[in-house]
């Protein structure tokens, strides 16, 4: 394919280092500077209180979020207006794709001089088309290749960005391309919502089969008086939970404490003396234990004496509880170990429960403590230090659970797993839909392939190369 370049750009040593996007010459194009008009409207601080303004920030994926500023705080820097549908970018993070479009329903948005604001020429370019274009692999490679400045503070200069030639189909085609992509994202989001609903129903059915009703809604008390003895509890919500009646239960099964059917122990404490050496073995950290699953993409090593290895080595069916977490939703999360790695141990921030499999199925026990009903105990008994919620081995040992016959436990788990499998399938379909939609968007942009309707998103598309 033949490509044409301006003479002033031919000071680079070969065509591959000339800063440009690669797309066929038959594709219509325009320089970014031809499509955007710089907006430099300074906010008159004598006429506008800072509390009435909405500072914003731009993320690497092009999304925009409102900045949260504490009451009484102010910005000392000059501020600029950002109007609805304006293109706004972070100067220092332009190289990472921090280019967004302000939503049409946002008002009083402002940025500091660390950002650049442009008004798109809507007769030639559809604003969302520009935002998505910046996120394409081709564009992001161009941004990264065109950084300049000192190490650690490189950026893409605005004149370089503005001078870039971009593929520009006619306006109606831009809108069609964006509409097709957005329709696919909407459908993918609907599948994810359906997955969440399927998983929630499966868990609700699991709890109901054990005789537990849905959780009692918390009272709306943003400000209230609590006993001093309760102030070491995990959270505002934890204190409220202690103020309302227990969940009603009609369980036909005995409620027992975990310690009656499990051995509960801490793991190995990490210190300089057990850095990986001659007796290095894999160990699990908090990051490896997610709710209901073990994550093994990053497993560290630690030195373990033979005696400790024999005592701490994980066995198939062991439960691993997370001792502490900064998020309420993750306090006490638990997963089952299935012997994925030989001679693996756990760190002391994880608490192991080895279940007596003659009376309880580890999968059932884990499912119970990952349920809303099962976690209530941890929220009530968990403590907090500097915002980190924690539970200890005593809290876990005394954690209550219903104990139906072993055969019924397995029946419940089979039903729960079926619901989870349906949810996983829906999420996989949503991921595939997003992947195909993005491939179709890039192909349409860089090869100008026609996209008549969103139905085209149902078919796999291979990204066209230049």
Residue, then its C-alpha position, 0 to 999 in steps of 0.5 A: x500500500x502506498x502512503x503519502x507524507x508531508x515533506x516536513x515530516x521526512x526527517x525521520x529515518x524511515x516511514x515506520x517512524x513517521x508519526x501517523x495512523x495507519x489506514x487505507x488511503x481510500x478512507x476519508x481523513x482530516x487533521x484533528x485541528x480542523x475538527x476541534x476549536x480550543x475552548x479557553x473560557x476562564x471561570x470568573x471566581x468573583x461571580x461563581x462560588x467554588x461550591x457551585x462548580x464541579x471539578x472533573x477528571x479524565x481516566x485512561x479509558x476516556x471516562x469522566x468522573x466528578x472529583x470529590x472535594x471536601x467542604x471548605x476546600x478550594x482550588x487555588x489554580x485558575x479554572x476553565x469551563x467545560x461545556x456539554x459535549x466538549x472534548x477534554x483531555x489531561x495534558x500529562x496523561x494524553x499519552x495514556x488515552x485520557x481524552x473524554x467527552x463531557x456528558x450532555x447532562x453535566x453542568x458547571x463542569x470545570x478543570x484546571x490548566x492541566x487540562x485542555x478543552x475543545x469544542x468539536x465541530x459537530x457538522x464534521x465529527x461526532x464527539x463520541x466517535x472521537x472519544x472511541x477512536x482515541x481508545x483504539x490500539x492504533x491510536x494508543x500506540x501512536x500516542x505512546x510513540x509520540x511522547x517527548x520530555x524528560x524521563x518520568x514526565x513525558x507527554x504528547x504535546x498539544x500541537x503534535x496531537x492537533x496535527x494528527x491526521x485521523x480517519x474520518x468517515x462522513x458524519x452519518x457513518x460515524x454515528x452508525x459506527x458508534x451506535x452499533x458499538x453502543x448497542x452491543x455494549x448495552x446488550x452486553x450490560x443486560x447480559x451481565x445484569x441477568x447474570x447477577x440476577x441469576x446468581x442472586x436468585x441461586x443464592x437466595x434459593x440456597x438460603x431459603x432452603x436452609x430456612x433463612x429469610x432475606x436480610x432485614x433492611x437497615x434503618x435510615x440513620x446516617x446520624x445516631x447514638x451508639x454505645x461506646x462498647x460498639x464503636x470498635x465494630x467494623x462499620x456504621x453498618x455493623x453497629x446498625x446490624x446490632x440494633x435490629x432483630x436477627x433474621x427470622x429463621x425456620x431452619x429444620x436443621x441444628x445451628x452449630x458453631x464451626x469449631x464443632x466440625x473444623x480445625x481452625x488455624x492461622x498461617x505462617x507469618x512472613x518475616x526477613x528470616x523466611x525469604x525464599x531459600x533452600x526450602x522455598x515453597x509456594x504460599x497463598x496471600x490475601x490477594x489469592x483468596x477471592x470470594x468463592x475461588x482461589x486466584x493463582x496467577x501470582x503465587x509467591x514463595x517463602x522458606x518453610x522448615x520441614x516441620x512447619x511444612x507438615x503442619x501447614x501444608x494445605x489439603x484438598x477441601x481446606x477452607x481459607x478465610x480472609x482475616x482482614x480487608x478494607x472493604x466491608x463486602x470482602x470481610x471474611x470472604x472464603x474459598x475452598x482449596x482443591x490441591x491445585x499446587x503441591x506443598x502449598x501453605x498460607x500466610x497468617x492473614x489467612x485463616x484455615x478451617x479443615x472440615x470434618x468431611x464425614x459431617x460437612x461438605x467443604x463446598x457447602x460450608x464455604x457457600x454458607x459463609x459467602x452468603x448474606x446470611x452467613x456473613x452477618x456474624x462477621x459483620x457483627x463481630x468484626x473489629x476495625x483499626x484505621x479503616x481495616x476491618x478484621x476478624x480473628x480465629x475466635x470469630x471464625x471458630x464461633x461462626x454459626x451455620x445450619x447443618x443439614x444431613x450431608x446428602x442434602x448439603x450436596x443437593x443444595x450445592x448442586x443446585x447452587x452450582x447450576x445457577x452459578x454456571x448459568x451466570x458464568x455463561x451469561x458473563x462469558x457471552x457478555x465478554x465475547x460480545x464486547x470483544x467482538x464489538x470493539x474489533x468491529x469498531x476498529x475494523x470500521x474505523x481503519x478499513x471503512x467497512x460498512x456497518x449498516x445495523x447493530x446486528x453485525x455485532x453478532x458475528x466475530x470480526x477480525x481487526x483489519x490491518x493497515 
